[in-house]
């Protein structure tokens, strides 16, 4: 079963890379570049908070979710799993942009994007479609650029959603505790 999943992963990555629409190369590179470290999401959240569309407390929840997703994906799971990038040892794998030097699974970009989309969709449901489209586009860009397998971005997305759900649960409990406690 595992061999079939790995074969499917390689096939899907190869299909995406060989079916690139070159007019989109710059867009995909930009999505990936601004998605690094959750930067675009934090800028969106800060902008929404400055313009009064998002409460600062909810912006803090977004920051917590992104930090948790980055920590779990990049500092815990990647070193533990140590999956090589698709291009390692395979010069035939065309990559657009730089070659990341860290491990491949899970995708930190996808973890940050899905954590952010999850939080923002809960806080600002009117933008739900946009948040999720941006998250999926960011994750897809990593496969498109040739630096991740599809399972890397799926795993990153799951990590992001789990971290965001935990961040919202923990902060909701803290907010409830603060309302119950008497002052002083």
N, C-alpha and C positions, 0 to 999 in steps of 0.2 A: 504494500500500500504506500509506504513512504517513497519508494522508488518512483511510483506513478505520480505522486504529488510533486516530487522534485523535477521529473521530466516535464510535467505540465507547467511548472514554474519557469523552467528554461525556455519552453516553447512560447509561452505567453510573452516573456520578456523579449525574445527574439522577434516575435511578430510585431510588437509595439515599435521596437527600434527600426525594423526594416520597413515599416509602414508610416514613418514620420511624414508629416506635411511640413516641408522645410520653411514655409511662410510662418509657421508657428514656433520655430526654433527659438527665436528671441523671446517670445512670450513665455515659453516653458522655462527658459533659463532665468528670466526675470522672476517668475513665480517661485522658483527654487531659491534664487538669491535672497529675495525679501522674506522668504519663509524660514530662513536659517535662524535657529534659536527662537522661533516664534515672533520675530521682530515685527512683521507686518500686522500680526494679531494684536500685539501690545500697542502698536501705534494706532490701530483702529480703535481699540478699547480706550486709550487715552484721549483720542480725538472725540469719541462719543461722550466721555465723561466731561471734558472741557465744554462741549456744546450742550451739556445738560440732558443728553439722551440716555445716559447710563449713570447710575449712582456710583460714587467713588467706592463704596463698599462692594458693589458688584464688580468694579474694575479690579479691586484687590482679589476678589474670588477668581477672576480671569488670570491674574498674575500667578496666583497660587496653583491653579490648574496647569498652566504652562510650565512652571518650575517643576512641579511634580512629574509631569510627562517627560520633560527633558532629563530629569534625574533618573527616572526609572529606565527610560529607553537608552540613554547615552552612557550613563555611569554604572548601571547595574546589569541590564540585559545584554547589551552589545559585548562588553568584556566577558560575560559569562558564556554566551553562545558562540561567539567568535566566528560568525559566518563571513566568508570572504565576499568581497564585492564581485559583481558579474564580470568586470573587466580584468580581475587579477588572474594572471597566467593565460589570458585569452586576448591576444592582440587583435583578433578579428571582431571583438566587441567594440563598436564605435561609441565613443563618449562625447557628448557636447559639454564644453566647459572643463573645469578642473576635475582632478581625480581625488576624491576624498580618501583620506588615509586610515580612517577608522573602520570598524566592522560594519557589516551590512544589515544585520537583523537585530532589532526592528528599526524601521526608519524613524529617526528623530523628527524629521520634517513632518511626516504623517502624524506622529504622536502629538506634536504641538498643534498642528492644524485641526485635528479631530477634537482635541481637548478644548481648543478655543471655540470651534463651531458648536460643540455641545453646550458650553457655558453661555455663549452669546445667544444661541437659539432659545435657551431657557429665560434669559434676561430680556431679550428683545425678539419675541416670536415673529414680529412683522418682517424681520429680515432673515427668517429661518432658511428659506430657499437659497438666498445669497450666501449665508455663512457656510452651508453644507456644500454648495457648488464650489466655493473657494477652497474649502478643505479637500474635496475630491480632486480638484484641478491641481492643487499643490502636491498631493500624493501621486497623482498620475504623472506629473512632471518629472518626478524622480525616476520612474521607470522609463519614460520617454527619453530622458537625458542619458540613460544607460548606466546609471549608478546604483540601481536597486532592482531586485526581483519583485514581481507582484506580491509574493507572500511577505516581503519585508514591509511594504506599505500597508498591507492588510493587518499584519501584526502591530505595526506602529499605530494604526487607527484604533485598534482594540485597546492598546495601552493608553492612548489618549482619552478615549471615552471612559475607561475605568478610572483613570486619574481624575478626570473632570467630575465624574459622579461622586468620587470620594471627597474631592475638594468642596463640592457643593454641600454634601452631607455634613462634613465636619464644620463648615462655616455656618450652615443653617442651625446646627446644634449649638454652636457658640453664641449665635444671635438669640436663640431661644433662652439659653442660660442667662444671658445678659439682661433679658427682659424680666426674668423671674427673680433675679437677685435683688435684694434691697440695696439702696445706695449706701456707700460707706463701708 
